């Protein structure tokens, strides 16, 4: 398995993946025209032809037969071309000494506070490949790319997690709040956002604080909660240093997590090493390995070991990276010490 930049020839496979994501992945809509535009723009991005505010580093996971089975991406900066909205979960206090009343009311404030940060986005892996190291490799490859090219990204990295919805794609939060302002189904609003039609958010979203006590109990209970399918991704991000700081999605109330770029475990602990080809041995551990290239980037996960300033991998791993002995790689242990293997 290899993670590499997307190519225009991947478009049919991406459309198939997009159709299988269901509701909730706004950055991967099943729209051929939109996906074709995104792929073309990603190719320009990897060539260095896009500014940070427009940069879209779109990666695919390819198996050894050349089949594209997953996707992940990094947005260079959010909100520099179009407003980036979240709700900030705050607190409003109502008190009266005369009546002996004191109430703390959780409140949602429409905010653009995360503007300018880079974003991990568009993570999806085909169900048949959700085994072994594949999921972690696809997700964390982006962090190793950031470690190699930190100048391309912001001082903070964010990731928006999919919020709660049922099997039919209905979101309790949307049903209690968004529907009253947008007069459409959650899936339609989700789709419009994914294809870049975001003007309606600014036009229709309430600008005043929203007291959560006016929402349904089901809606209140899902604020800051992730969809069950997203719990492994959230756990992985937490192991890398990401944390929830009170920002949620305006549609489904899924949490946004964030971390200073230099404090991400895979960024902080990665090393530039010389590649050695041999037998890693019984004491080898899974490493995430990057060939240190941008446009021809290739990242994989494989057993490896340190030896006299080199990283020893087997011949197949070197072939996947398109490298020879003596070439430079950037590598980091695939899993954090506190992350389940």
KOLZAMI-465505 format. One record per residue (C-alpha): residue number from 1; residue in three letters; x, y, z. Coordinates in nm, 2 decimals, padded with zeros to 4 digits. Layout:
% KOLZAMI-465505
ATOM_NUM_ALA_X_Y_Z
...
//
This chain:
% KOLZAMI-465505
ATOM_1_UNK_00.00_00.00_00.00
ATOM_2_UNK_00.12_00.35_-00.08
ATOM_3_UNK_-00.01_00.70_-00.02
ATOM_4_UNK_00.06_00.94_-00.31
ATOM_5_UNK_-00.07_01.26_-00.47
ATOM_6_UNK_-00.39_01.23_-00.67
ATOM_7_UNK_-00.38_01.22_-01.05
ATOM_8_UNK_-00.64_01.30_-01.31
ATOM_9_UNK_-00.66_00.93_-01.40
ATOM_10_UNK_-00.79_00.86_-01.05
ATOM_11_UNK_-01.11_01.04_-01.11
ATOM_12_UNK_-01.34_00.74_-01.18
ATOM_13_UNK_-01.22_00.57_-00.86
ATOM_14_UNK_-01.27_00.89_-00.66
ATOM_15_UNK_-01.63_00.92_-00.78
ATOM_16_UNK_-01.69_00.56_-00.67
ATOM_17_UNK_-01.54_00.64_-00.33
ATOM_18_UNK_-01.75_00.96_-00.30
ATOM_19_UNK_-02.07_00.77_-00.37
ATOM_20_UNK_-02.00_00.53_-00.08
ATOM_21_UNK_-01.92_00.79_00.19
ATOM_22_UNK_-02.28_00.86_00.28
ATOM_23_UNK_-02.38_01.18_00.45
ATOM_24_UNK_-02.13_01.38_00.65
ATOM_25_UNK_-01.81_01.41_00.44
ATOM_26_UNK_-01.87_01.75_00.29
ATOM_27_UNK_-01.54_01.78_00.12
ATOM_28_UNK_-01.59_01.47_-00.10
ATOM_29_UNK_-01.92_01.52_-00.28
ATOM_30_UNK_-02.03_01.27_-00.54
ATOM_31_UNK_-02.02_01.53_-00.82
ATOM_32_UNK_-01.80_01.45_-01.12
ATOM_33_UNK_-01.75_01.81_-01.23
ATOM_34_UNK_-01.66_01.93_-00.88
ATOM_35_UNK_-01.43_01.63_-00.82
ATOM_36_UNK_-01.26_01.68_-01.15
ATOM_37_UNK_-01.20_02.05_-01.07
ATOM_38_UNK_-01.06_01.95_-00.73
ATOM_39_UNK_-00.82_01.69_-00.87
ATOM_40_UNK_-00.69_01.94_-01.13
ATOM_41_UNK_-00.64_02.20_-00.85
ATOM_42_UNK_-00.46_01.94_-00.63
ATOM_43_UNK_-00.22_01.86_-00.92
ATOM_44_UNK_-00.14_02.24_-00.94
ATOM_45_UNK_-00.10_02.25_-00.56
ATOM_46_UNK_00.16_01.97_-00.56
ATOM_47_UNK_00.35_02.15_-00.84
ATOM_48_UNK_00.36_02.46_-00.62
ATOM_49_UNK_00.12_02.67_-00.83
ATOM_50_UNK_-00.13_02.75_-00.56
ATOM_51_UNK_-00.11_03.00_-00.27
ATOM_52_UNK_-00.17_02.87_00.08
ATOM_53_UNK_-00.52_03.00_00.09
ATOM_54_UNK_-00.61_02.79_-00.22
ATOM_55_UNK_-00.38_02.49_-00.16
ATOM_56_UNK_-00.55_02.15_-00.16
ATOM_57_UNK_-00.31_01.86_-00.10
ATOM_58_UNK_-00.52_01.56_-00.20
ATOM_59_UNK_-00.38_01.21_-00.15
ATOM_60_UNK_-00.50_00.87_-00.24
ATOM_61_UNK_-00.42_00.53_-00.10
ATOM_62_UNK_-00.33_00.28_-00.37
ATOM_63_UNK_-00.29_-00.10_-00.33
ATOM_64_UNK_-00.02_-00.31_-00.49
ATOM_65_UNK_-00.25_-00.37_-00.79
ATOM_66_UNK_-00.29_00.00_-00.86
ATOM_67_UNK_-00.65_00.02_-00.72
ATOM_68_UNK_-00.73_00.35_-00.54
ATOM_69_UNK_-00.91_00.25_-00.22
ATOM_70_UNK_-00.88_00.56_00.00
ATOM_71_UNK_-00.84_00.94_00.01
ATOM_72_UNK_-00.72_01.20_00.25
ATOM_73_UNK_-00.63_01.57_00.22
ATOM_74_UNK_-00.48_01.88_00.37
ATOM_75_UNK_-00.62_02.23_00.31
ATOM_76_UNK_-00.34_02.48_00.32
ATOM_77_UNK_-00.55_02.74_00.50
ATOM_78_UNK_-00.93_02.77_00.57
ATOM_79_UNK_-01.13_03.08_00.54
ATOM_80_UNK_-00.90_03.30_00.34
ATOM_81_UNK_-01.12_03.30_00.03
ATOM_82_UNK_-01.46_03.23_00.18
ATOM_83_UNK_-01.57_03.27_00.54
ATOM_84_UNK_-01.51_02.96_00.76
ATOM_85_UNK_-01.79_02.91_01.02
ATOM_86_UNK_-01.81_02.72_01.34
ATOM_87_UNK_-02.01_02.75_01.65
ATOM_88_UNK_-01.80_02.83_01.96
ATOM_89_UNK_-01.96_02.66_02.26
ATOM_90_UNK_-01.96_02.92_02.54
ATOM_91_UNK_-02.14_03.01_02.86
ATOM_92_UNK_-02.40_03.27_02.94
ATOM_93_UNK_-02.47_03.34_03.31
ATOM_94_UNK_-02.81_03.47_03.43
ATOM_95_UNK_-02.82_03.57_03.80
ATOM_96_UNK_-03.04_03.77_04.04
ATOM_97_UNK_-02.95_03.80_04.40
ATOM_98_UNK_-03.29_03.94_04.48
ATOM_99_UNK_-03.46_03.63_04.34
ATOM_100_UNK_-03.18_03.39_04.45
ATOM_101_UNK_-03.14_03.27_04.10
ATOM_102_UNK_-02.82_03.17_03.93
ATOM_103_UNK_-02.81_02.99_03.59
ATOM_104_UNK_-02.53_02.89_03.36
ATOM_105_UNK_-02.66_02.85_03.01
ATOM_106_UNK_-02.45_02.68_02.74
ATOM_107_UNK_-02.46_02.91_02.44
ATOM_108_UNK_-02.35_02.88_02.07
ATOM_109_UNK_-02.17_03.17_01.92
ATOM_110_UNK_-02.12_03.18_01.54
ATOM_111_UNK_-01.75_03.23_01.49
ATOM_112_UNK_-01.47_03.26_01.23
ATOM_113_UNK_-01.20_03.20_01.49
ATOM_114_UNK_-01.03_02.91_01.31
ATOM_115_UNK_-00.97_03.11_00.99
ATOM_116_UNK_-00.62_03.07_00.85
ATOM_117_UNK_-00.54_02.74_01.01
ATOM_118_UNK_-00.45_02.43_00.79
ATOM_119_UNK_-00.71_02.15_00.79
ATOM_120_UNK_-00.69_01.77_00.78
ATOM_121_UNK_-00.99_01.67_00.57
ATOM_122_UNK_-01.15_01.43_00.32
ATOM_123_UNK_-01.05_01.11_00.50
ATOM_124_UNK_-01.22_00.81_00.37
ATOM_125_UNK_-01.11_00.44_00.33
ATOM_126_UNK_-01.30_00.17_00.14
ATOM_127_UNK_-01.47_-00.07_00.38
ATOM_128_UNK_-01.29_-00.37_00.23
ATOM_129_UNK_-00.95_-00.21_00.33
ATOM_130_UNK_-01.02_-00.11_00.69
ATOM_131_UNK_-00.78_-00.36_00.83
ATOM_132_UNK_-00.42_-00.37_00.95
ATOM_133_UNK_-00.22_-00.05_00.92
ATOM_134_UNK_-00.42_00.10_00.63
ATOM_135_UNK_-00.64_00.35_00.82
ATOM_136_UNK_-00.36_00.49_01.03
ATOM_137_UNK_-00.12_00.51_00.73
ATOM_138_UNK_-00.38_00.70_00.52
ATOM_139_UNK_-00.46_00.95_00.80
ATOM_140_UNK_-00.11_01.00_00.94
ATOM_141_UNK_00.07_01.03_00.60
ATOM_142_UNK_-00.06_01.39_00.59
ATOM_143_UNK_00.12_01.46_00.91
ATOM_144_UNK_00.45_01.33_00.78
ATOM_145_UNK_00.40_01.55_00.47
ATOM_146_UNK_00.35_01.85_00.69
ATOM_147_UNK_00.67_01.76_00.89
ATOM_148_UNK_00.87_01.76_00.56
ATOM_149_UNK_00.72_02.08_00.43
ATOM_150_UNK_00.61_02.29_00.74
ATOM_151_UNK_00.65_02.62_00.54
ATOM_152_UNK_00.34_02.52_00.34
ATOM_153_UNK_00.11_02.51_00.63
ATOM_154_UNK_-00.02_02.72_00.92
ATOM_155_UNK_00.10_02.73_01.28
ATOM_156_UNK_-00.21_02.52_01.38
ATOM_157_UNK_-00.37_02.22_01.22
ATOM_158_UNK_-00.75_02.16_01.27
ATOM_159_UNK_-00.97_01.87_01.18
ATOM_160_UNK_-01.35_01.87_01.18
ATOM_161_UNK_-01.51_01.54_01.30
ATOM_162_UNK_-01.83_01.40_01.16
ATOM_163_UNK_-02.12_01.46_01.40
ATOM_164_UNK_-02.41_01.24_01.50
ATOM_165_UNK_-02.66_01.13_01.24
ATOM_166_UNK_-02.88_00.82_01.21
ATOM_167_UNK_-02.88_00.55_00.94
ATOM_168_UNK_-03.10_00.77_00.72
ATOM_169_UNK_-02.86_01.06_00.75
ATOM_170_UNK_-03.08_01.27_00.98
ATOM_171_UNK_-02.89_01.49_01.23
ATOM_172_UNK_-03.07_01.57_01.56
ATOM_173_UNK_-02.88_01.90_01.58
ATOM_174_UNK_-02.99_02.00_01.23
ATOM_175_UNK_-03.35_01.90_01.29
ATOM_176_UNK_-03.36_02.12_01.60
ATOM_177_UNK_-03.17_02.42_01.47
ATOM_178_UNK_-03.05_02.43_01.11
ATOM_179_UNK_-03.38_02.32_00.95
ATOM_180_UNK_-03.56_02.63_01.09
ATOM_181_UNK_-03.33_02.86_00.91
ATOM_182_UNK_-03.24_02.68_00.59
ATOM_183_UNK_-03.56_02.50_00.51
ATOM_184_UNK_-03.39_02.20_00.35
ATOM_185_UNK_-03.27_01.85_00.45
ATOM_186_UNK_-02.94_01.81_00.62
ATOM_187_UNK_-02.81_01.60_00.33
ATOM_188_UNK_-02.88_01.89_00.09
ATOM_189_UNK_-02.71_02.15_00.30
ATOM_190_UNK_-02.42_01.91_00.34
ATOM_191_UNK_-02.40_01.85_-00.03
ATOM_192_UNK_-02.41_02.23_-00.12
ATOM_193_UNK_-02.13_02.29_00.12
ATOM_194_UNK_-01.92_02.02_-00.04
ATOM_195_UNK_-01.96_02.15_-00.39
ATOM_196_UNK_-01.85_02.50_-00.28
ATOM_197_UNK_-02.18_02.67_-00.26
ATOM_198_UNK_-02.13_02.83_00.08
ATOM_199_UNK_-02.29_03.17_00.03
ATOM_200_UNK_-02.62_03.05_00.17
ATOM_201_UNK_-02.45_02.99_00.51
ATOM_202_UNK_-02.37_03.36_00.56
ATOM_203_UNK_-02.70_03.47_00.42
ATOM_204_UNK_-02.92_03.24_00.63
ATOM_205_UNK_-02.73_03.15_00.95
ATOM_206_UNK_-02.84_03.34_01.26
ATOM_207_UNK_-02.57_03.58_01.38
ATOM_208_UNK_-02.69_03.61_01.74
ATOM_209_UNK_-02.60_03.38_02.02
ATOM_210_UNK_-02.82_03.06_02.05
ATOM_211_UNK_-02.91_02.93_02.39
ATOM_212_UNK_-02.89_02.55_02.38
ATOM_213_UNK_-03.18_02.52_02.63
ATOM_214_UNK_-03.41_02.61_02.34
ATOM_215_UNK_-03.28_02.30_02.14
ATOM_216_UNK_-03.43_01.96_02.18
ATOM_217_UNK_-03.27_01.72_02.43
ATOM_218_UNK_-03.14_01.50_02.15
ATOM_219_UNK_-02.98_01.80_01.98
ATOM_220_UNK_-02.82_01.92_02.31
ATOM_221_UNK_-02.68_01.57_02.37
ATOM_222_UNK_-02.49_01.55_02.04
ATOM_223_UNK_-02.31_01.89_02.06
ATOM_224_UNK_-01.94_01.80_02.04
ATOM_225_UNK_-02.01_01.43_01.99
ATOM_226_UNK_-01.87_01.23_01.70
ATOM_227_UNK_-02.05_00.97_01.48
ATOM_228_UNK_-01.96_00.61_01.59
ATOM_229_UNK_-01.78_00.55_01.26
ATOM_230_UNK_-01.56_00.85_01.34
ATOM_231_UNK_-01.46_00.75_01.69
ATOM_232_UNK_-01.14_00.57_01.57
ATOM_233_UNK_-01.02_00.87_01.38
ATOM_234_UNK_-01.08_01.10_01.68
ATOM_235_UNK_-00.89_00.86_01.91
ATOM_236_UNK_-00.60_00.86_01.66
ATOM_237_UNK_-00.59_01.24_01.64
ATOM_238_UNK_-00.60_01.26_02.02
ATOM_239_UNK_-00.30_01.03_02.04
ATOM_240_UNK_-00.12_01.27_01.81
ATOM_241_UNK_-00.18_01.56_02.04
ATOM_242_UNK_-00.51_01.71_01.90
ATOM_243_UNK_-00.78_01.82_02.14
ATOM_244_UNK_-01.13_01.97_02.14
ATOM_245_UNK_-01.13_02.34_02.23
ATOM_246_UNK_-01.50_02.41_02.21
ATOM_247_UNK_-01.57_02.46_01.84
ATOM_248_UNK_-01.83_02.25_01.66
ATOM_249_UNK_-01.98_02.22_01.31
ATOM_250_UNK_-02.27_02.45_01.24
ATOM_251_UNK_-02.47_02.17_01.07
ATOM_252_UNK_-02.43_01.86_01.28
ATOM_253_UNK_-02.24_01.99_01.59
ATOM_254_UNK_-01.95_01.75_01.54
ATOM_255_UNK_-01.63_01.87_01.72
ATOM_256_UNK_-01.34_02.04_01.56
ATOM_257_UNK_-01.01_01.93_01.71
ATOM_258_UNK_-00.68_02.12_01.68
ATOM_259_UNK_-00.31_02.11_01.76
ATOM_260_UNK_-00.01_02.34_01.71
ATOM_261_UNK_00.17_02.21_01.41
ATOM_262_UNK_00.51_02.16_01.58
ATOM_263_UNK_00.34_01.97_01.87
ATOM_264_UNK_00.18_01.70_01.65
ATOM_265_UNK_00.36_01.38_01.76
ATOM_266_UNK_00.43_01.27_01.40
ATOM_267_UNK_00.57_01.61_01.31
ATOM_268_UNK_00.77_01.66_01.63
ATOM_269_UNK_00.92_01.31_01.64
ATOM_270_UNK_00.99_01.25_01.28
ATOM_271_UNK_01.35_01.23_01.16
ATOM_272_UNK_01.54_01.26_00.83
ATOM_273_UNK_01.74_00.94_00.79
ATOM_274_UNK_01.94_00.75_00.53
ATOM_275_UNK_01.76_00.45_00.38
ATOM_276_UNK_01.92_00.11_00.41
ATOM_277_UNK_01.78_-00.20_00.23
ATOM_278_UNK_01.80_-00.54_00.41
ATOM_279_UNK_01.61_-00.74_00.66
ATOM_280_UNK_01.45_-00.53_00.93
ATOM_281_UNK_01.45_-00.84_01.17
ATOM_282_UNK_01.23_-00.96_01.45
ATOM_283_UNK_01.27_-00.63_01.65
ATOM_284_UNK_01.14_-00.42_01.36
ATOM_285_UNK_00.84_-00.19_01.44
ATOM_286_UNK_00.59_-00.02_01.20
ATOM_287_UNK_00.72_00.31_01.07
ATOM_288_UNK_00.56_00.57_00.86
ATOM_289_UNK_00.81_00.65_00.58
ATOM_290_UNK_00.82_00.94_00.33
ATOM_291_UNK_01.05_00.97_00.03
ATOM_292_UNK_01.09_01.35_00.10
ATOM_293_UNK_00.95_01.45_-00.23
ATOM_294_UNK_00.66_01.69_-00.30
ATOM_295_UNK_00.51_01.64_-00.65
ATOM_296_UNK_00.64_01.28_-00.66
ATOM_297_UNK_00.56_01.21_-00.29
ATOM_298_UNK_00.52_00.85_-00.18
ATOM_299_UNK_00.45_00.75_00.18
ATOM_300_UNK_00.41_00.40_00.32
ATOM_301_UNK_00.39_00.21_00.65
ATOM_302_UNK_00.62_-00.08_00.70
ATOM_303_UNK_00.83_-00.27_00.95
ATOM_304_UNK_01.17_-00.10_00.99
ATOM_305_UNK_01.45_-00.05_01.24
ATOM_306_UNK_01.72_00.20_01.32
ATOM_307_UNK_02.08_00.09_01.26
ATOM_308_UNK_02.38_00.33_01.28
ATOM_309_UNK_02.19_00.64_01.16
ATOM_310_UNK_02.00_00.45_00.89
ATOM_311_UNK_01.65_00.31_00.86
ATOM_312_UNK_01.65_-00.05_00.75
ATOM_313_UNK_01.36_-00.16_00.53
ATOM_314_UNK_01.30_-00.46_00.31
ATOM_315_UNK_01.34_-00.44_-00.07
ATOM_316_UNK_00.96_-00.42_-00.13
ATOM_317_UNK_00.92_-00.11_00.09
ATOM_318_UNK_01.21_00.06_-00.09
ATOM_319_UNK_01.04_-00.02_-00.43
ATOM_320_UNK_00.71_00.12_-00.31
ATOM_321_UNK_00.89_00.44_-00.21
ATOM_322_UNK_01.08_00.44_-00.55
ATOM_323_UNK_01.41_00.48_-00.36
ATOM_324_UNK_01.75_00.32_-00.35
ATOM_325_UNK_01.98_00.25_-00.06
ATOM_326_UNK_02.15_00.57_00.05
ATOM_327_UNK_01.86_00.79_-00.04
ATOM_328_UNK_01.70_01.02_00.22
ATOM_329_UNK_01.37_00.94_00.39
ATOM_330_UNK_01.17_01.11_00.67
ATOM_331_UNK_01.03_00.86_00.91
ATOM_332_UNK_00.84_00.83_01.24
ATOM_333_UNK_00.70_00.54_01.44
ATOM_334_UNK_00.35_00.48_01.30
ATOM_335_UNK_00.18_00.47_01.64
ATOM_336_UNK_00.21_00.70_01.95
ATOM_337_UNK_00.32_00.52_02.26
ATOM_338_UNK_-00.03_00.56_02.42
ATOM_339_UNK_-00.21_00.46_02.10
ATOM_340_UNK_-00.35_00.11_02.08
ATOM_341_UNK_-00.18_-00.11_01.82
//
